[in-house]
């Protein structure tokens, strides 16, 4: 229900009877004003207004009915909860009574058992007092035997460790001697092989004709270095494409075949 129109502000009643402030644009306010000044539009609006009132009345009745149903359901739910709570309290009370009775029975049994155990302990105390001295003597004898056994084991371990150390030292000494003998034998074999090769090379040189030598150099028999590149052999005139050897004295080139014939190493 519209109570007052002022500029862009309109107060409108809500369902709960309060009023709320609604803002409208100038076009909406002008439309409302035209509806009010036009008699036919105003009559049509008033007719529609009563229908809306009837609908709101029906809605309020239905809403009230729903509220009452909700309250009834809530009340029934609270009653059920109260009954369940009372039932739980009753069961808890019965359980508590049963627990207390069981505790009383256990206390009585524990008291009787403690009395019996006390009498039994008194009887056992006399027996323990008689056996205490005997156990002490046995423990002392056992401790003495254990100390003697540990001492003997320690002495045996020390003897075994000393023997093991001596054995290891002897083995290491023998291994070093064997290694030394093997190295000496290998060196001797190498020297024998070198001398054998030198003798064979000397015998071959005796049988082969001596190569022609340059009149300027006697060409030493040892230490001919190798050089890379193209060179021509002065002994056989063969052209070496990749590598050759040269005399360290006169720097003449030789092919590998002539070098092996003329130079031993």
C-alpha positions as CSV (number, residue, x, y, z in Angstrom):
1,X,0.0,0.0,0.0
2,X,1.5,3.4,-1.1
3,X,1.1,6.1,1.5
4,X,3.1,9.0,0.2
5,X,5.1,10.0,-2.9
6,X,7.8,12.6,-2.5
7,X,10.4,13.1,-5.3
8,X,12.1,9.7,-5.6
9,X,11.3,8.2,-2.2
10,X,8.4,5.9,-1.4
11,X,7.5,4.2,1.8
12,X,6.0,0.8,1.3
13,X,4.4,-1.5,3.9
14,X,5.9,-5.0,4.4
15,X,4.2,-8.2,5.4
16,X,5.1,-7.9,9.1
17,X,3.5,-4.4,9.3
18,X,6.8,-2.4,9.1
19,X,7.7,0.1,6.5
20,X,10.7,0.1,4.2
21,X,12.2,2.9,2.1
22,X,12.2,2.3,-1.7
23,X,13.8,4.6,-4.3
24,X,12.3,5.1,-7.7
25,X,13.4,6.9,-10.8
26,X,11.7,10.0,-12.1
27,X,10.2,8.0,-15.0
28,X,8.5,5.6,-12.6
29,X,7.2,8.5,-10.4
30,X,5.8,10.2,-13.5
31,X,4.1,7.0,-14.6
32,X,2.5,6.6,-11.1
33,X,1.3,10.2,-11.2
34,X,-0.3,9.8,-14.6
35,X,-2.1,6.7,-13.3
36,X,-3.4,8.7,-10.3
37,X,-4.7,11.6,-12.4
38,X,-6.4,9.3,-15.0
39,X,-9.8,8.2,-13.6
40,X,-10.0,5.0,-15.6
41,X,-6.5,3.9,-14.8
42,X,-7.1,4.7,-11.1
43,X,-10.3,2.6,-11.1
44,X,-8.5,-0.3,-12.7
45,X,-5.7,0.0,-10.2
46,X,-8.1,0.1,-7.2
47,X,-9.8,-3.1,-8.5
48,X,-6.5,-4.8,-8.8
49,X,-5.5,-3.6,-5.4
50,X,-8.3,-5.4,-3.6
51,X,-7.4,-8.7,-5.4
52,X,-3.9,-8.3,-4.2
53,X,-5.2,-7.7,-0.7
54,X,-7.2,-10.9,-0.9
55,X,-4.1,-12.8,-2.1
56,X,-2.0,-11.3,0.8
57,X,-4.7,-12.4,3.3
58,X,-4.7,-15.9,1.9
59,X,-0.9,-15.9,2.0
60,X,-0.9,-14.7,5.7
61,X,-3.4,-17.5,6.6
62,X,-1.4,-20.1,4.9
63,X,1.8,-18.8,6.5
64,X,0.1,-18.9,9.9
65,X,-1.0,-22.4,9.3
66,X,2.6,-23.4,8.4
67,X,3.9,-21.7,11.5
68,X,1.5,-23.6,13.7
69,X,2.5,-26.8,12.1
70,X,6.2,-26.1,12.6
71,X,5.5,-25.2,16.2
72,X,3.6,-28.4,16.6
73,X,6.4,-30.4,15.1
74,X,8.9,-28.6,17.2
75,X,6.9,-29.4,20.3
76,X,6.6,-33.0,19.4
77,X,10.3,-33.2,18.7
78,X,11.1,-31.6,22.1
79,X,8.7,-34.1,23.8
80,X,10.5,-37.0,22.1
81,X,13.9,-35.6,23.0
82,X,12.7,-35.2,26.6
83,X,11.4,-38.8,26.7
84,X,14.7,-40.0,25.2
85,X,16.7,-37.9,27.7
86,X,14.7,-39.4,30.6
87,X,15.2,-42.9,29.2
88,X,18.9,-42.3,29.0
89,X,19.0,-40.9,32.5
90,X,17.1,-44.0,33.8
91,X,19.5,-46.3,32.0
92,X,22.5,-44.4,33.3
93,X,21.1,-44.6,36.9
94,X,20.6,-48.3,36.6
95,X,24.1,-48.7,35.1
96,X,25.5,-46.6,38.0
97,X,23.7,-48.8,40.6
98,X,24.9,-52.0,38.9
99,X,28.5,-50.6,38.8
100,X,28.4,-49.7,42.5
101,X,27.1,-53.1,43.4
102,X,29.9,-54.7,41.3
103,X,32.4,-52.5,42.9
104,X,31.2,-53.5,46.4
105,X,31.5,-57.2,45.4
106,X,34.9,-56.6,44.0
107,X,36.0,-54.7,47.2
108,X,34.8,-57.6,49.3
109,X,36.6,-60.2,47.2
110,X,39.7,-58.0,47.2
111,X,39.6,-57.7,51.0
112,X,39.3,-61.4,51.5
113,X,42.1,-62.0,49.0
114,X,44.3,-59.5,50.6
115,X,43.8,-61.1,54.0
116,X,44.6,-64.5,52.5
117,X,47.7,-63.0,50.8
118,X,48.8,-61.4,54.0
119,X,48.7,-64.8,55.8
120,X,50.5,-66.4,52.9
121,X,53.2,-63.7,52.9
122,X,53.8,-64.1,56.6
123,X,54.3,-67.8,56.0
124,X,56.6,-67.2,53.0
125,X,58.6,-64.6,54.9
126,X,59.8,-67.3,57.3
127,X,60.8,-69.5,54.4
128,X,62.6,-66.7,52.6
129,X,64.5,-65.7,55.8
130,X,65.8,-69.3,56.0
131,X,66.8,-69.4,52.3
132,X,68.3,-65.9,52.1
133,X,71.6,-66.9,53.7
134,X,71.9,-70.0,51.5
135,X,71.2,-68.0,48.4
136,X,73.8,-65.4,49.4
137,X,76.4,-68.1,49.8
138,X,75.5,-69.6,46.5
139,X,75.6,-66.2,44.8
140,X,79.0,-65.5,46.2
141,X,80.3,-68.9,45.0
142,X,78.7,-68.3,41.6
143,X,80.3,-64.8,41.3
144,X,83.7,-66.2,42.2
145,X,83.4,-68.9,39.6
146,X,82.2,-66.3,37.0
147,X,85.1,-64.0,37.7
148,X,87.5,-67.0,37.4
149,X,85.9,-68.0,34.1
150,X,86.0,-64.5,32.7
151,X,89.7,-64.2,33.6
152,X,90.5,-67.5,31.9
153,X,88.5,-66.4,28.8
154,X,90.3,-63.1,28.7
155,X,93.7,-64.8,28.9
156,X,92.7,-67.3,26.2
157,X,91.5,-64.4,24.0
158,X,94.8,-62.5,24.6
159,X,96.8,-65.6,23.7
160,X,94.7,-66.2,20.6
161,X,95.0,-62.6,19.5
162,X,98.8,-62.7,20.0
163,X,99.1,-65.9,18.0
164,X,96.9,-64.4,15.3
165,X,99.1,-61.3,15.2
166,X,102.2,-63.4,14.9
167,X,100.7,-65.5,12.2
168,X,99.7,-62.4,10.2
169,X,103.1,-60.9,10.6
170,X,104.7,-64.2,9.4
171,X,102.3,-64.4,6.5
172,X,103.0,-60.8,5.5
173,X,106.7,-61.4,5.8
174,X,106.5,-64.5,3.6
175,X,104.3,-62.7,1.1
176,X,106.8,-59.8,0.9
177,X,109.6,-62.3,0.4
178,X,107.7,-64.2,-2.3
179,X,106.9,-60.9,-4.0
180,X,110.5,-59.8,-3.8
181,X,111.6,-63.1,-5.3
182,X,109.0,-62.9,-8.1
183,X,110.1,-59.3,-8.9
184,X,113.8,-60.4,-9.0
185,X,113.0,-63.3,-11.2
186,X,111.0,-61.1,-13.6
187,X,113.9,-58.6,-13.8
188,X,116.3,-61.4,-14.4
189,X,114.1,-62.9,-17.2
190,X,113.8,-59.4,-18.8
191,X,117.6,-59.0,-18.7
192,X,118.1,-62.4,-20.2
193,X,115.6,-61.7,-22.9
194,X,117.3,-58.4,-23.7
195,X,120.7,-60.0,-23.9
196,X,119.3,-62.8,-26.1
197,X,117.7,-60.2,-28.5
198,X,121.0,-58.2,-28.6
199,X,123.0,-61.4,-29.4
200,X,120.5,-62.4,-32.1
201,X,120.6,-58.9,-33.6
202,X,124.5,-59.0,-33.5
203,X,124.5,-62.4,-35.3
204,X,122.1,-61.1,-37.9
205,X,124.2,-58.0,-38.6
206,X,127.3,-60.3,-39.1
207,X,125.5,-62.2,-41.8
208,X,123.9,-59.2,-43.6
209,X,126.0,-56.8,-45.8
210,X,126.7,-53.5,-44.2
211,X,124.7,-50.6,-45.7
212,X,126.5,-47.9,-47.4
213,X,127.3,-45.0,-45.1
214,X,127.6,-41.4,-45.7
215,X,131.3,-40.4,-45.9
216,X,130.6,-37.5,-43.6
217,X,129.0,-39.5,-40.6
218,X,129.5,-43.0,-39.2
219,X,125.8,-43.2,-38.2
220,X,125.5,-44.3,-34.5
221,X,123.8,-47.6,-33.8
222,X,121.4,-46.3,-31.2
223,X,118.9,-43.5,-30.7
224,X,117.4,-42.8,-34.1
225,X,114.4,-40.6,-33.5
226,X,111.2,-40.7,-35.6
227,X,109.8,-37.8,-37.5
228,X,106.5,-37.4,-39.3
229,X,106.0,-36.2,-42.9
230,X,107.3,-37.0,-46.4
231,X,111.0,-38.0,-46.6
232,X,113.4,-40.0,-48.9
233,X,115.6,-42.8,-47.6
234,X,119.3,-42.2,-48.4
235,X,120.0,-45.9,-48.3
236,X,117.4,-47.4,-50.7
237,X,115.9,-44.1,-52.2
238,X,112.3,-45.1,-51.1
239,X,110.0,-42.2,-50.5
240,X,108.3,-42.4,-47.0
241,X,104.9,-40.7,-47.1
242,X,103.9,-40.6,-43.4
243,X,106.9,-41.2,-41.1
244,X,110.7,-41.9,-41.3
245,X,113.7,-42.0,-39.0
246,X,116.8,-39.7,-39.1
247,X,120.4,-40.0,-37.9
248,X,121.0,-37.9,-34.7
249,X,124.5,-37.0,-36.0
250,X,124.1,-36.1,-39.7
251,X,120.3,-35.8,-39.8
252,X,119.9,-38.1,-42.9
253,X,116.6,-39.9,-43.4
254,X,116.0,-43.6,-43.4
255,X,112.9,-45.7,-44.0
256,X,111.8,-48.1,-41.3
257,X,113.3,-51.1,-43.0
258,X,116.7,-49.5,-43.4
259,X,116.6,-48.1,-39.9
260,X,116.0,-51.6,-38.5
261,X,118.9,-52.9,-40.5
262,X,121.3,-50.2,-39.5
263,X,120.1,-49.0,-36.0
264,X,119.6,-51.7,-33.3
265,X,117.3,-49.6,-31.1
